[in-house]
Amino acid sequence: MSSSAPSRSLPLRGATNFRDLGGYTGHGGRTVKWRRIFRSDHLAGLTPEDQALLADLGVARAVDFRGQAESAAYAYALPGVAYHPLHIEPTVVQRALELQRTGRQLTAQDAVGLMQDTYRGFVHDNAPRFAELFRLLLASDTPTVFHCTAGKDRTGFAAALILLTLGVPRDVVMHDYLLTNALYQRPPGMGSHAPEEVLRVLWRVQEEFLEAALHMVDNDFGGLQAYLVDVLGVDAAAQKELAGRYLQAA
């Protein structure tokens, strides 16, 4: 990317993981358009200045992957932004509590396993929500932000799917995914009852998490193309349409 490229990470006061998916090289050497698709942690804490910046960016659609209790606890409404809830219920905390009830002290390795299981659940159990995200992106190329609570797991898998579909190489997609570790700031006091080594796993991202999902796409569904077509309903024509909307002209 040239030094004149737009900033990937946006300096919001009320969100720490708001960033642009633009600038990466996709199919045919064409670049993903800047200022079309954004990913973020939740938007309930945005300041008036943050909201003004989103308005300047033209953001007119927000896709919220948080579960029902999460989105109710930190609800938001942004002027001029259409709201699309696509609930994916969080499972990690519930599974962690189930383990602890057996008397086990949760370890960092346990947490890695829980996160990998969560990502496998995205691929299979939550496919309808990601299919709906693609339908929204196909319906209009109005600037869109999608998010969950921390903007790292549900959001991270969604971003990976979008970038891979646009032809961005897998290693570049992984680099984008891992940017969360440099950007996201865990709210104070969140999950304070768990050991810090466990919290460091749960509130960050690791290659092993996203790889668990992509490995399932490859092994259980025959690769990304088959997954897009057979599971998400994004056929060749839809993929061509996405490339036309979100990649720069050759």
N, C-alpha and C positions, 0 to 999 in steps of 0.2 A: 504494500500500500504506500502511496506517496505521502509526503509530509503534509500535503494540502488536503488529505482525506478528512472527512468529518470525524469528530470524536466518537469513539465506540461507547464509552461509558459516559452517561449523562450526570451532571453534578446536582442531584436532587438532595434536599435536606431531609425529606420524609421517606426516602427509599434509598438503599445502598447498592442495589444490584440491578439497576435499570440500565439496559444497554441495547445497542443497535445490532441487528444481525447482518447489516450491509457490509460490503467491501471485500468479501471472500470471493475467490474465483470458482465458478461453477461450470456447468455444461458448456462446451465449445469455447472455453476461455473467457466466457462472459461473466461479468462481475455482478454479485448480488446487489441490488439497488439499496442505497442508503435511505434512511428515513421512511421506510415502508413498514418494517416489522421490528418490533421491540419486545424484549423480555425483561421481567422485573420480579422483585419480591413484591409483597402486597402493597396496595396503593391507599390504604386507609389513613396513613399518616402524612399524606402530601400537604405541604403548606400552600397558601395562596400563590406564592412565587413558583412553586413546583407546578401547580395547575396551569399557571400562565405559560410556563415553558412547554408543557404538553400541548397547550393550545397553539403555541407558535410552531410546534413540530407538526401540527395538523392531526394529532392523534384523535380519532373519532370513534374508536371501538376498543373495548376492553374485554378480554376473555379471562375469566376467573376460574382456575382449576381447584380452588380450595374446597374442602368438604363443607357440608351445610353448617355445622357448628362453628367452624373456623370463620366462614364468611359472615355468619350472623354476629359473631363476637367483634369482628373488625369490619363492619360494613362501610361502604362508601358510595357516593354518587358524584360523578364528575360532570360539570356542565358541558353539554354538547358531545358527550361520549356515550355511545350506546353500550349497554352492559350485557354480557353474555355469560351466565354462570354455567360451567360444565363441571359439575361436582365430581371430584375424585377423592374419596374418603381416605384420610391418612391411616396407615396401618402399623407403622413402626412402633409408636408409643404403646399401642395396645398389645402388640406382640412382646415388647420388652417387659411390660407389666406382667404378662402371663408367665414369662420366664422367671421373673423375680418371685412370683407367687409360689413357684416350686422350691424356693429357698436358694436359688442360685444367685450368685453375685454376677451381674452382667459384665462381660469383658469387652474390650475393643473388638476382638475377633468375632464375638457374638453379634456386635453391632454391625460389623461389615456384612455378615451373613444375612441379618435382617434387612439391611439396605439392598442387597442383591435380590432378595426375595421380593421386595417392594418393586424394584425395577422390572422383574419378570412379570409381576402383576400388571404393570402398565401395558406391557405388550399384549397380554391376553385379556385380562378382565376389564381393562379400561379402554380398549380399542375404540368403542363407540364415541368416547369423548374426543379422542384425537382425530377420528374421522370427521367429526363435526367441526373441529378447528380447520381442517382442510376445506370443508364446504364453505366456511366463512371466508377463507382466503381466496377461494375461487369465485365467490359471489361478488366481491369488490376488492380492489387494491387500495382502499382507503387506509391510511396509516393506522396500524393496529398494535396494541400491546397485549401480551398474554402473560399471566403470572399465577403463582400459587402463594404460599406464605413466605418462604425464604427465596423463592425464585431459583431453586437449585435442582430439584428432583423431578417433579411433575413437569415443571417448566423446562428443565434441562433435557428431558427426553423429547418433549415437543420440539424444542429448538433443534435437536439433533435430527429428528425426522424431517423437518423443513429443509435444513441445510443439505442433508444427504439427498433428498428428493430433487433439489436444485443442482446436484452434481458436485457439491463441495466435497473434497477428499476426506476420508474418515479420520486421518490424523489431524487435519485442520479442525474438523468438527470436535474432536476430543480436546484440542487446545481451547476452543471457544467454551466448551463445557467447563473446563477446569478454571476459567477466569473467575468463577464464583469465589474461589478460595482467596483471591486477591481483593475482591470487592465487598462481599457480603459481610456485614457486621451483625453478629448475634445479639439480640436484645438482652440487656442485663437481666439476670434472674431466670431466664428460660431454661427449664429442665434442670434446675439446680439440685434436684435430689439424686441424680445419677452421678457416677464417678466422672471426673473431668476427662479421663482417657476415652470414655464412652461418648461424652458430649462432643469431643473433638471429631469423632467419626460421624455422629448424627447431624452435626451442624456444618459439615464441610462436604466436599465431593471427592471421590476417588475414581480413577480409571476403572477399577473393578466393578463399580456400580453400573456405569453406562455399558461397559462391556458385557455384563450379565444380560442386559436387555438386548443388545445387538446380537449376542451369541444365540439367544432364543429366536430372534427374527431369522437368523441364518439356519439354525438347526431344525426348528419346529415348523417354519413356514417356507423354507426354501430360498431365503434371501430377501433383500429389501424390495425388489420389484414385485415378487409374488405377494409379499405382505401388503404393499401399497394397493395392489389391484384386488386381491382376494379378500383382504381383511378390512382395509380402510376405504375401499371403493374409489381409489385414485387411479384410474386407468390411464392408458397412454395419451389419450386426448386431454385428460385433466392435467397430466404432467406437462404436456406441451403448453397448455394454457397457463399453468403456474410459472413456467420458464418465461413465457411472454410477459407476464405481469411483473415478475420479481427479479429478472435478470436484465442487465443493460443490453441494448441492441448491439449486435456484433459490429 
